[in-house]
Amino acid sequence: MSKSKDVRVIVILECTSCVRNSVNKESPGISRYITQKNRYNTPNRLFLRKFCRFCHKYTIHGEIKK
C-alpha cells in the first residue's frame, strides 16, 4: 500500500501563546483545533486567529506536525 496523495490534508493548529507559557505552568492546557488545508494552494505552514479557551482571548494558532 502506498501513501495517499490527497489534495486536502488534515492539520492540527496549536495556540502559540499557550505553548510559550506551558514551560512556566501558567496555563492549565494547550488549545488545539483540527482543520483541513489544500496542499497545493498553501504549501507553507498555516496560521489562523482562533479563540483559545485557556487564554480566554483570540490568539494565533499555528500548524504542528502530527
N, CA, C and O atoms as a GROMACS GRO file, in nm:
protein
  264
    1MET      N    1   0.083  -0.118   0.000
    1MET     CA    2   0.000   0.000   0.000
    1MET      C    3   0.088   0.125   0.000
    1MET      O    4   0.184   0.135   0.076
    2SER      N    5   0.054   0.218  -0.085
    2SER     CA    6   0.128   0.343  -0.091
    2SER      C    7   0.051   0.452  -0.017
    2SER      O    8  -0.069   0.441   0.008
    3LYS      N    9   0.124   0.558   0.016
    3LYS     CA   10   0.059   0.670   0.083
    3LYS      C   11  -0.032   0.743  -0.014
    3LYS      O   12  -0.003   0.752  -0.133
    4SER      N   13  -0.140   0.796   0.039
    4SER     CA   14  -0.235   0.870  -0.042
    4SER      C   15  -0.182   1.010  -0.070
    4SER      O   16  -0.127   1.074   0.020
    5LYS      N   17  -0.196   1.056  -0.190
    5LYS     CA   18  -0.152   1.190  -0.229
    5LYS      C   19  -0.273   1.281  -0.244
    5LYS      O   20  -0.289   1.349  -0.346
    6ASP      N   21  -0.358   1.283  -0.142
    6ASP     CA   22  -0.477   1.367  -0.146
    6ASP      C   23  -0.439   1.514  -0.150
    6ASP      O   24  -0.335   1.554  -0.098
    7VAL      N   25  -0.524   1.593  -0.213
    7VAL     CA   26  -0.501   1.737  -0.220
    7VAL      C   27  -0.529   1.801  -0.085
    7VAL      O   28  -0.454   1.888  -0.041
    8ARG      N   29  -0.636   1.758  -0.019
    8ARG     CA   30  -0.671   1.815   0.111
    8ARG      C   31  -0.615   1.725   0.221
    8ARG      O   32  -0.638   1.604   0.222
    9VAL      N   33  -0.543   1.786   0.314
    9VAL     CA   34  -0.483   1.712   0.424
    9VAL      C   35  -0.534   1.767   0.557
    9VAL      O   36  -0.570   1.884   0.567
   10ILE      N   37  -0.537   1.681   0.658
   10ILE     CA   38  -0.581   1.721   0.791
   10ILE      C   39  -0.461   1.778   0.866
   10ILE      O   40  -0.354   1.716   0.869
   11VAL      N   41  -0.479   1.895   0.928
   11VAL     CA   42  -0.373   1.959   1.005
   11VAL      C   43  -0.424   1.992   1.144
   11VAL      O   44  -0.545   2.007   1.165
   12ILE      N   45  -0.332   2.002   1.239
   12ILE     CA   46  -0.365   2.037   1.377
   12ILE      C   47  -0.307   2.174   1.405
   12ILE      O   48  -0.189   2.199   1.381
   13LEU      N   49  -0.392   2.265   1.456
   13LEU     CA   50  -0.349   2.400   1.491
   13LEU      C   51  -0.337   2.409   1.642
   13LEU      O   52  -0.426   2.365   1.715
   14GLU      N   53  -0.226   2.466   1.689
   14GLU     CA   54  -0.199   2.476   1.832
   14GLU      C   55  -0.174   2.621   1.871
   14GLU      O   56  -0.109   2.695   1.796
   15CYS      N   57  -0.225   2.663   1.985
   15CYS     CA   58  -0.210   2.800   2.032
   15CYS      C   59  -0.063   2.830   2.057
   15CYS      O   60   0.006   2.755   2.126
   16THR      N   61  -0.014   2.941   2.000
   16THR     CA   62   0.128   2.975   2.015
   16THR      C   63   0.157   3.038   2.150
   16THR      O   64   0.268   3.022   2.200
   17SER      N   65   0.063   3.108   2.210
   17SER     CA   66   0.090   3.170   2.340
   17SER      C   67   0.082   3.067   2.453
   17SER      O   68   0.155   3.081   2.551
   18CYS      N   69  -0.002   2.967   2.442
   18CYS     CA   70  -0.009   2.862   2.545
   18CYS      C   71   0.117   2.776   2.543
   18CYS      O   72   0.162   2.730   2.648
   19VAL      N   73   0.174   2.755   2.425
   19VAL     CA   74   0.295   2.675   2.415
   19VAL      C   75   0.410   2.745   2.487
   19VAL      O   76   0.489   2.681   2.554
   20ARG      N   77   0.418   2.876   2.472
   20ARG     CA   78   0.523   2.952   2.540
   20ARG      C   79   0.504   2.951   2.691
   20ARG      O   80   0.601   2.944   2.766
   21ASN      N   81   0.379   2.958   2.736
   21ASN     CA   82   0.350   2.965   2.879
   21ASN      C   83   0.350   2.827   2.945
   21ASN      O   84   0.354   2.819   3.068
   22SER      N   85   0.344   2.719   2.868
   22SER     CA   86   0.337   2.586   2.927
   22SER      C   87   0.466   2.549   2.999
   22SER      O   88   0.466   2.464   3.088
   23VAL      N   89   0.577   2.613   2.962
   23VAL     CA   90   0.703   2.588   3.033
   23VAL      C   91   0.694   2.641   3.175
   23VAL      O   92   0.746   2.579   3.268
   24ASN      N   93   0.627   2.754   3.193
   24ASN     CA   94   0.613   2.815   3.325
   24ASN      C   95   0.494   2.760   3.403
   24ASN      O   96   0.474   2.797   3.519
   25LYS      N   97   0.415   2.672   3.342
   25LYS     CA   98   0.296   2.613   3.403
   25LYS      C   99   0.192   2.718   3.440
   25LYS      O  100   0.116   2.698   3.535
   26GLU      N  101   0.187   2.829   3.365
   26GLU     CA  102   0.085   2.932   3.391
   26GLU      C  103  -0.049   2.892   3.332
   26GLU      O  104  -0.153   2.930   3.385
   27SER      N  105  -0.048   2.815   3.223
   27SER     CA  106  -0.171   2.779   3.155
   27SER      C  107  -0.213   2.638   3.195
   27SER      O  108  -0.128   2.550   3.209
   28PRO      N  109  -0.344   2.614   3.213
   28PRO     CA  110  -0.390   2.480   3.250
   28PRO      C  111  -0.384   2.379   3.136
   28PRO      O  112  -0.395   2.259   3.161
   29GLY      N  113  -0.367   2.424   3.012
   29GLY     CA  114  -0.361   2.334   2.898
   29GLY      C  115  -0.320   2.407   2.772
   29GLY      O  116  -0.285   2.524   2.776
   30ILE      N  117  -0.326   2.335   2.660
   30ILE     CA  118  -0.292   2.392   2.531
   30ILE      C  119  -0.412   2.375   2.439
   30ILE      O  120  -0.465   2.265   2.424
   31SER      N  121  -0.455   2.486   2.378
   31SER     CA  122  -0.570   2.484   2.288
   31SER      C  123  -0.529   2.427   2.153
   31SER      O  124  -0.427   2.469   2.096
   32ARG      N  125  -0.607   2.333   2.100
   32ARG     CA  126  -0.579   2.274   1.970
   32ARG      C  127  -0.707   2.266   1.888
   32ARG      O  128  -0.814   2.240   1.941
   33TYR      N  129  -0.693   2.289   1.758
   33TYR     CA  130  -0.803   2.277   1.662
   33TYR      C  131  -0.760   2.182   1.552
   33TYR      O  132  -0.641   2.175   1.520
   34ILE      N  133  -0.855   2.110   1.493
   34ILE     CA  134  -0.829   2.024   1.379
   34ILE      C  135  -0.903   2.082   1.260
   34ILE      O  136  -1.021   2.114   1.270
   35THR      N  137  -0.833   2.096   1.147
   35THR     CA  138  -0.892   2.152   1.026
   35THR      C  139  -0.827   2.088   0.904
   35THR      O  140  -0.742   2.000   0.917
   36GLN      N  141  -0.868   2.132   0.787
   36GLN     CA  142  -0.811   2.082   0.662
   36GLN      C  143  -0.752   2.197   0.583
   36GLN      O  144  -0.796   2.311   0.595
   37LYS      N  145  -0.651   2.166   0.502
   37LYS     CA  146  -0.597   2.267   0.413
   37LYS      C  147  -0.566   2.202   0.279
   37LYS      O  148  -0.548   2.081   0.270
   38ASN      N  149  -0.561   2.285   0.175
   38ASN     CA  150  -0.526   2.238   0.042
   38ASN      C  151  -0.375   2.238   0.030
   38ASN      O  152  -0.310   2.342   0.047
   39ARG      N  153  -0.318   2.123   0.002
   39ARG     CA  154  -0.174   2.107  -0.002
   39ARG      C  155  -0.108   2.191  -0.110
   39ARG      O  156   0.005   2.238  -0.092
   40TYR      N  157  -0.176   2.210  -0.223
   40TYR     CA  158  -0.117   2.282  -0.336
   40TYR      C  159  -0.132   2.433  -0.324
   40TYR      O  160  -0.042   2.506  -0.366
   41ASN      N  161  -0.242   2.482  -0.269
   41ASN     CA  162  -0.262   2.626  -0.255
   41ASN      C  163  -0.186   2.685  -0.137
   41ASN      O  164  -0.142   2.800  -0.143
   42THR      N  165  -0.168   2.607  -0.030
   42THR     CA  166  -0.095   2.655   0.088
   42THR      C  167   0.011   2.552   0.126
   42THR      O  168  -0.012   2.471   0.216
   43PRO      N  169   0.125   2.553   0.059
   43PRO     CA  170   0.229   2.456   0.092
   43PRO      C  171   0.302   2.488   0.224
   43PRO      O  172   0.360   2.399   0.286
   44ASN      N  173   0.299   2.615   0.265
   44ASN     CA  174   0.365   2.655   0.390
   44ASN      C  175   0.277   2.623   0.510
   44ASN      O  176   0.162   2.581   0.495
   45ARG      N  177   0.332   2.644   0.628
   45ARG     CA  178   0.254   2.622   0.750
   45ARG      C  179   0.139   2.720   0.759
   45ARG      O  180   0.149   2.834   0.714
   46LEU      N  181   0.029   2.674   0.817
   46LEU     CA  182  -0.093   2.753   0.827
   46LEU      C  183  -0.099   2.820   0.965
   46LEU      O  184  -0.074   2.756   1.067
   47PHE      N  185  -0.134   2.950   0.967
   47PHE     CA  186  -0.151   3.026   1.091
   47PHE      C  187  -0.286   3.096   1.084
   47PHE      O  188  -0.312   3.171   0.990
   48LEU      N  189  -0.372   3.072   1.184
   48LEU     CA  190  -0.505   3.132   1.189
   48LEU      C  191  -0.530   3.191   1.328
   48LEU      O  192  -0.476   3.143   1.427
   49ARG      N  193  -0.613   3.296   1.332
   49ARG     CA  194  -0.655   3.352   1.461
   49ARG      C  195  -0.779   3.274   1.507
   49ARG      O  196  -0.883   3.277   1.441
   50LYS      N  197  -0.766   3.207   1.620
   50LYS     CA  198  -0.875   3.128   1.676
   50LYS      C  199  -0.889   3.163   1.824
   50LYS      O  200  -0.799   3.223   1.883
   51PHE      N  201  -1.002   3.126   1.882
   51PHE     CA  202  -1.025   3.152   2.024
   51PHE      C  203  -0.959   3.044   2.108
   51PHE      O  204  -0.979   2.925   2.084
   52CYS      N  205  -0.879   3.085   2.206
   52CYS     CA  206  -0.813   2.992   2.298
   52CYS      C  207  -0.891   2.992   2.428
   52CYS      O  208  -0.904   3.096   2.493
   53ARG      N  209  -0.943   2.879   2.467
   53ARG     CA  210  -1.025   2.873   2.588
   53ARG      C  211  -0.942   2.879   2.714
   53ARG      O  212  -0.996   2.903   2.822
   54PHE      N  213  -0.811   2.859   2.704
   54PHE     CA  214  -0.724   2.868   2.821
   54PHE      C  215  -0.674   3.010   2.842
   54PHE      O  216  -0.658   3.054   2.956
   55CYS      N  217  -0.648   3.083   2.732
   55CYS     CA  218  -0.605   3.223   2.742
   55CYS      C  219  -0.725   3.317   2.752
   55CYS      O  220  -0.709   3.431   2.795
   56HIS      N  221  -0.844   3.271   2.714
   56HIS     CA  222  -0.969   3.348   2.714
   56HIS      C  223  -0.961   3.468   2.620
   56HIS      O  224  -1.012   3.576   2.651
   57LYS      N  225  -0.895   3.450   2.504
   57LYS     CA  226  -0.888   3.555   2.403
   57LYS      C  227  -0.851   3.493   2.269
   57LYS      O  228  -0.814   3.376   2.262
   58TYR      N  229  -0.862   3.572   2.163
   58TYR     CA  230  -0.824   3.526   2.030
   58TYR      C  231  -0.673   3.535   2.015
   58TYR      O  232  -0.615   3.641   2.037
   59THR      N  233  -0.610   3.425   1.977
   59THR     CA  234  -0.466   3.420   1.961
   59THR      C  235  -0.431   3.353   1.828
   59THR      O  236  -0.518   3.298   1.760
   60ILE      N  237  -0.305   3.358   1.792
   60ILE     CA  238  -0.257   3.292   1.670
   60ILE      C  239  -0.237   3.143   1.699
   60ILE      O  240  -0.170   3.105   1.795
   61HIS      N  241  -0.297   3.060   1.614
   61HIS     CA  242  -0.280   2.916   1.623
   61HIS      C  243  -0.201   2.872   1.500
   61HIS      O  244  -0.238   2.904   1.387
   62GLY      N  245  -0.092   2.800   1.523
   62GLY     CA  246  -0.006   2.757   1.414
   62GLY      C  247  -0.014   2.606   1.392
   62GLY      O  248  -0.046   2.529   1.483
   63GLU      N  249   0.017   2.566   1.270
   63GLU     CA  250   0.013   2.426   1.233
   63GLU      C  251   0.131   2.351   1.297
   63GLU      O  252   0.243   2.400   1.300
   64ILE      N  253   0.101   2.230   1.349
   64ILE     CA  254   0.205   2.145   1.405
   64ILE      C  255   0.208   2.013   1.330
   64ILE      O  256   0.113   1.981   1.258
   65LYS      N  257   0.313   1.938   1.347
   65LYS     CA  258   0.323   1.807   1.284
   65LYS      C  259   0.240   1.708   1.362
   65LYS      O  260   0.221   1.723   1.483
   66LYS      N  261   0.189   1.605   1.294
   66LYS     CA  262   0.111   1.501   1.358
   66LYS      C  263   0.201   1.410   1.436
   66LYS      O  264   0.153   1.315   1.498
   0.00000   0.00000   0.00000
